């Protein structure tokens, strides 16, 4: 089980890849969570 801190870090890394246009397979696994976080943060 992943800790909240680790998930948060991974989501941050995913967001960075999106902004840089470098999304990879690992990043895509977090797409749903990243979108959910963005919804909560806006």
LOVEXKOL-420436 format. One record per residue: x, y, z of N, C-alpha, C in turn; residue number from 0. Coordinates in nm, 4 decimals, always signed. Layout:
REM residues N
<node n_px="X" n_py="Y" n_pz="Z" ca_px="X" ca_py="Y" ca_pz="Z" c_px="X" c_py="Y" c_pz="Z" nr="NUM"/>
...
***
This chain:
REM residues 42
<node n_px="+0.0845" n_py="-0.1203" n_pz="+0.0000" ca_px="+0.0000" ca_py="+0.0000" ca_pz="+0.0000" c_px="+0.0877" c_py="+0.1249" c_pz="+0.0000" nr="0"/>
<node n_px="+0.0538" n_py="+0.2183" n_pz="-0.0852" ca_px="+0.1326" ca_py="+0.3413" ca_pz="-0.0942" c_px="+0.0902" c_py="+0.4400" c_pz="+0.0119" nr="1"/>
<node n_px="+0.1871" n_py="+0.5127" n_pz="+0.0648" ca_px="+0.1563" ca_py="+0.6166" ca_pz="+0.1623" c_px="+0.1030" c_py="+0.7391" c_pz="+0.0894" nr="2"/>
<node n_px="+0.0291" n_py="+0.8235" n_pz="+0.1606" ca_px="-0.0256" ca_py="+0.9456" ca_pz="+0.1001" c_px="+0.0871" c_py="+1.0341" c_pz="+0.0481" nr="3"/>
<node n_px="+0.1975" n_py="+1.0386" n_pz="+0.1229" ca_px="+0.3103" ca_py="+1.1218" ca_pz="+0.0813" c_px="+0.3683" c_py="+1.0721" c_pz="-0.0507" nr="4"/>
<node n_px="+0.3840" n_py="+0.9407" n_pz="-0.0623" ca_px="+0.4405" ca_py="+0.8848" ca_pz="-0.1847" c_px="+0.3471" c_py="+0.9096" c_pz="-0.3025" nr="5"/>
<node n_px="+0.2162" n_py="+0.8886" n_pz="-0.2820" ca_px="+0.1191" ca_py="+0.9124" ca_pz="-0.3888" c_px="+0.1236" c_py="+1.0584" c_pz="-0.4303" nr="6"/>
<node n_px="+0.1278" n_py="+1.1482" n_pz="-0.3315" ca_px="+0.1321" ca_py="+1.2914" ca_pz="-0.3610" c_px="+0.2550" c_py="+1.3248" c_pz="-0.4435" nr="7"/>
<node n_px="+0.3700" n_py="+1.2679" n_pz="-0.4054" ca_px="+0.4939" ca_py="+1.2927" ca_pz="-0.4799" c_px="+0.4805" c_py="+1.2423" c_pz="-0.6232" nr="8"/>
<node n_px="+0.4245" n_py="+1.1225" n_pz="-0.6391" ca_px="+0.4099" ca_py="+1.0655" ca_pz="-0.7727" c_px="+0.3134" c_py="+1.1477" c_pz="-0.8565" nr="9"/>
<node n_px="+0.2069" n_py="+1.1986" n_pz="-0.7952" ca_px="+0.1139" ca_py="+1.2835" ca_pz="-0.8690" c_px="+0.1834" c_py="+1.4109" c_pz="-0.9128" nr="10"/>
<node n_px="+0.2687" n_py="+1.4654" n_pz="-0.8269" ca_px="+0.3430" ca_py="+1.5859" ca_pz="-0.8630" c_px="+0.4352" c_py="+1.5601" c_pz="-0.9809" nr="11"/>
<node n_px="+0.5006" n_py="+1.4446" n_pz="-0.9791" ca_px="+0.5895" ca_py="+1.4086" ca_pz="-1.0891" c_px="+0.5092" c_py="+1.3894" c_pz="-1.2175" nr="12"/>
<node n_px="+0.3913" n_py="+1.3291" n_pz="-1.2057" ca_px="+0.3049" ca_py="+1.3097" ca_pz="-1.3223" c_px="+0.2641" c_py="+1.4444" c_pz="-1.3801" nr="13"/>
<node n_px="+0.2218" n_py="+1.5361" n_pz="-1.2928" ca_px="+0.1808" ca_py="+1.6690" ca_pz="-1.3376" c_px="+0.2953" c_py="+1.7380" c_pz="-1.4096" nr="14"/>
<node n_px="+0.4175" n_py="+1.7224" n_pz="-1.3578" ca_px="+0.5340" ca_py="+1.7828" ca_pz="-1.4224" c_px="+0.5531" c_py="+1.7259" c_pz="-1.5628" nr="15"/>
<node n_px="+0.5324" n_py="+1.5946" n_pz="-1.5774" ca_px="+0.5470" ca_py="+1.5331" ca_pz="-1.7099" c_px="+0.4409" c_py="+1.5859" c_pz="-1.8051" nr="16"/>
<node n_px="+0.3184" n_py="+1.6037" n_pz="-1.7548" ca_px="+0.2115" ca_py="+1.6557" ca_pz="-1.8402" c_px="+0.2493" c_py="+1.7944" c_pz="-1.8897" nr="17"/>
<node n_px="+0.2936" n_py="+1.8792" n_pz="-1.7984" ca_px="+0.3299" ca_py="+2.0158" ca_pz="-1.8354" c_px="+0.4441" c_py="+2.0164" c_pz="-1.9358" nr="18"/>
<node n_px="+0.5317" n_py="+1.9191" n_pz="-1.9274" ca_px="+0.6465" ca_py="+1.9121" ca_pz="-2.0184" c_px="+0.6162" c_py="+1.8282" c_pz="-2.1420" nr="19"/>
<node n_px="+0.4942" n_py="+1.7741" n_pz="-2.1502" ca_px="+0.4568" ca_py="+1.6928" ca_pz="-2.2652" c_px="+0.5313" c_py="+1.5613" c_pz="-2.2703" nr="20"/>
<node n_px="+0.5698" n_py="+1.5082" n_pz="-2.1532" ca_px="+0.6494" ca_py="+1.3855" ca_pz="-2.1497" c_px="+0.5787" c_py="+1.2737" c_pz="-2.0729" nr="21"/>
<node n_px="+0.4466" n_py="+1.2671" n_pz="-2.0900" ca_px="+0.3717" ca_py="+1.1634" ca_pz="-2.0194" c_px="+0.4141" c_py="+1.0252" c_pz="-2.0695" nr="22"/>
<node n_px="+0.4405" n_py="+0.9349" n_pz="-1.9762" ca_px="+0.4767" ca_py="+0.7981" ca_pz="-2.0143" c_px="+0.3759" c_py="+0.6991" c_pz="-1.9554" nr="23"/>
<node n_px="+0.3981" n_py="+0.5704" n_pz="-1.9744" ca_px="+0.3027" ca_py="+0.4692" ca_pz="-1.9274" c_px="+0.2811" c_py="+0.4779" c_pz="-1.7769" nr="24"/>
<node n_px="+0.3877" n_py="+0.4981" n_pz="-1.7014" ca_px="+0.3750" ca_py="+0.5080" ca_pz="-1.5560" c_px="+0.2897" c_py="+0.6290" c_pz="-1.5199" nr="25"/>
<node n_px="+0.3127" n_py="+0.7405" n_pz="-1.5866" ca_px="+0.2350" ca_py="+0.8610" ca_pz="-1.5603" c_px="+0.0874" c_py="+0.8398" c_pz="-1.5902" nr="26"/>
<node n_px="+0.0592" n_py="+0.7684" n_pz="-1.6976" ca_px="-0.0799" ca_py="+0.7456" ca_pz="-1.7358" c_px="-0.1559" c_py="+0.6695" c_pz="-1.6282" nr="27"/>
<node n_px="-0.0858" n_py="+0.5885" n_pz="-1.5502" ca_px="-0.1517" ca_py="+0.5138" ca_pz="-1.4432" c_px="-0.2102" c_py="+0.6077" c_pz="-1.3382" nr="28"/>
<node n_px="-0.1565" n_py="+0.7293" n_pz="-1.3297" ca_px="-0.2013" ca_py="+0.8249" ca_pz="-1.2296" c_px="-0.2957" c_py="+0.9303" c_pz="-1.2874" nr="29"/>
<node n_px="-0.3311" n_py="+0.9159" n_pz="-1.4152" ca_px="-0.4138" ca_py="+1.0174" ca_pz="-1.4804" c_px="-0.5448" c_py="+1.0406" c_pz="-1.4064" nr="30"/>
<node n_px="-0.6125" n_py="+0.9328" n_pz="-1.3729" ca_px="-0.7404" ca_py="+0.9460" ca_pz="-1.3023" c_px="-0.7247" c_py="+1.0175" c_pz="-1.1696" nr="31"/>
<node n_px="-0.6249" n_py="+0.9760" n_pz="-1.0897" ca_px="-0.6026" ca_py="+1.0397" ca_pz="-0.9599" c_px="-0.5622" c_py="+1.1848" c_pz="-0.9771" nr="32"/>
<node n_px="-0.4780" n_py="+1.2125" n_pz="-1.0754" ca_px="-0.4333" ca_py="+1.3493" ca_pz="-1.0973" c_px="-0.5518" c_py="+1.4389" c_pz="-1.1312" nr="33"/>
<node n_px="-0.6414" n_py="+1.3895" n_pz="-1.2152" ca_px="-0.7595" ca_py="+1.4682" ca_pz="-1.2506" c_px="-0.8474" c_py="+1.4902" c_pz="-1.1291" nr="34"/>
<node n_px="-0.8604" n_py="+1.3876" n_pz="-1.0449" ca_px="-0.9408" ca_py="+1.4013" ca_pz="-0.9237" c_px="-0.8811" c_py="+1.5074" c_pz="-0.8317" nr="35"/>
<node n_px="-0.7481" n_py="+1.5049" n_pz="-0.8170" ca_px="-0.6809" ca_py="+1.6031" ca_pz="-0.7325" c_px="-0.7011" c_py="+1.7436" c_pz="-0.7879" nr="36"/>
<node n_px="-0.6914" n_py="+1.7585" n_pz="-0.9202" ca_px="-0.7104" ca_py="+1.8894" ca_pz="-0.9820" c_px="-0.8520" c_py="+1.9396" c_pz="-0.9563" nr="37"/>
<node n_px="-0.9493" n_py="+1.8490" n_pz="-0.9617" ca_px="-1.0881" ca_py="+1.8869" ca_pz="-0.9360" c_px="-1.1030" c_py="+1.9372" c_pz="-0.7934" nr="38"/>
<node n_px="-1.0389" n_py="+1.8687" n_pz="-0.6991" ca_px="-1.0479" ca_py="+1.9084" ca_pz="-0.5584" c_px="-0.9758" c_py="+2.0400" c_pz="-0.5324" nr="39"/>
<node n_px="-0.8715" n_py="+2.0663" n_pz="-0.6095" ca_px="-0.7890" ca_py="+2.1843" ca_pz="-0.5852" c_px="-0.8365" c_py="+2.3087" c_pz="-0.6581" nr="40"/>
<node n_px="-0.9414" n_py="+2.2962" n_pz="-0.7412" ca_px="-0.9883" ca_py="+2.4122" ca_pz="-0.8159" c_px="-1.1221" c_py="+2.4611" c_pz="-0.7647" nr="41"/>
***
